[in-house]
Amino acid sequence: MRFVFRLIAVALTLLALHSPSQAQKAEPADATHRDWKATWVTHPTAPLRESLVLHFRRPLTLDSVPVSYPVCVSADNRFVLYVNGQRVGDGPARGDLDHWRYERFDLAPLLRAGRNLITASV
């Protein structure tokens, strides 16, 4: 159970990189094999070999609600993702070091113009 808290780095990074205009663009036809720009995140003082739950949050300010806002989310154990206090989903499916799983969500239906808050319990 090492790094139970290796959170949704994919989602947090994608949220940081996406702007509403980028989120509305179509993804490449073979999104599975494209290069992902993400890193694992954790708390700097979290123990490496103990089970624990961490909570992460990311504010997101939008001028307008995008038509689509896709994110891919993973953790090395489990996560629950929320947008503005509403549960989006959880995951990921079990994998191994050669086959890392992620869940894909479209956050647009839960986003609003102005300040949004994306959170996760991991």
C-alpha positions in Angstrom: 0.0 0.0 0.0 2.9 2.3 -0.6 1.9 5.9 -1.5 -1.8 5.4 -0.8 -2.0 9.1 -1.2 -0.4 9.5 -4.6 -3.3 11.5 -5.7 -5.0 12.5 -8.8 -1.9 14.1 -10.2 -3.2 13.7 -13.7 -6.4 15.6 -12.9 -4.7 18.3 -10.9 -2.1 18.8 -13.6 -4.6 18.8 -16.4 -6.8 21.3 -14.6 -3.8 23.5 -14.3 -2.9 23.2 -18.0 -6.4 23.4 -19.4 -8.1 26.7 -20.2 -11.7 26.6 -21.2 -10.8 27.1 -24.8 -8.4 24.2 -24.7 -10.9 22.0 -23.0 -13.3 22.6 -25.9 -10.9 21.3 -28.5 -11.2 17.6 -29.6 -8.7 15.2 -28.2 -6.4 13.3 -30.5 -7.9 10.2 -32.0 -5.5 8.0 -30.1 -5.6 9.8 -26.7 -4.5 6.5 -25.0 -1.0 6.7 -26.6 -0.4 10.4 -26.4 2.2 12.0 -24.0 0.6 12.9 -20.7 2.0 15.9 -18.9 1.4 15.0 -15.2 3.3 14.3 -12.1 2.3 12.5 -8.8 1.5 14.7 -5.9 1.5 14.1 -2.2 2.0 15.8 1.1 5.7 16.5 1.8 5.6 15.1 5.3 3.3 12.1 4.7 4.7 8.7 5.8 5.6 6.4 2.9 4.4 3.1 4.4 1.3 3.9 6.4 -2.3 3.8 5.3 -3.8 7.3 5.4 -6.3 9.5 3.6 -5.3 12.8 2.2 -7.6 15.6 0.9 -6.6 17.7 -2.1 -8.2 20.9 -3.5 -7.7 23.0 -6.6 -9.5 26.3 -7.2 -10.4 26.9 -10.8 -11.7 30.3 -12.1 -13.6 30.3 -15.4 -14.9 33.3 -17.4 -17.7 31.0 -18.8 -18.8 27.4 -18.5 -17.0 25.3 -21.1 -18.9 22.9 -23.4 -16.5 20.1 -22.3 -13.8 19.9 -19.7 -12.3 16.4 -19.8 -9.9 15.2 -17.2 -8.2 11.9 -16.6 -7.7 10.9 -12.9 -5.6 8.2 -11.3 -4.2 7.2 -7.9 -2.1 4.3 -6.8 -4.9 3.1 -4.6 -8.3 4.9 -4.6 -9.8 8.4 -5.0 -13.1 10.1 -4.9 -13.3 13.3 -7.0 -15.7 16.2 -6.3 -16.5 19.5 -8.2 -18.1 22.3 -6.2 -19.1 19.8 -3.5 -20.8 17.3 -5.9 -19.4 13.9 -6.3 -18.0 13.3 -9.8 -16.8 9.7 -9.4 -14.1 7.5 -8.1 -11.5 5.0 -9.1 -9.2 3.8 -10.5 -9.6 0.2 -11.6 -6.9 -2.1 -10.4 -3.7 -2.1 -12.5 -0.1 -3.0 -12.2 3.2 -1.2 -12.9 3.0 -2.0 -16.6 -0.7 -1.1 -16.9 -1.7 1.9 -15.0 -5.4 2.6 -15.0 -7.2 6.0 -14.9 -10.8 7.2 -15.0 -12.0 9.8 -17.4 -14.6 12.5 -16.4 -16.1 15.5 -18.1 -16.4 18.2 -15.4 -18.3 20.7 -17.6 -21.8 19.8 -16.2 -20.7 20.7 -12.7 -18.6 23.8 -13.5 -19.9 27.4 -13.3 -18.7 30.8 -14.4 -16.5 32.2 -11.7 -14.8 30.3 -8.9 -15.0 26.5 -8.9 -13.4 24.1 -6.4 -12.1 20.7 -7.5 -11.4 18.4 -4.5 -10.4 14.8 -4.0 -10.1 12.4 -1.1 -7.3 9.8 -1.7 
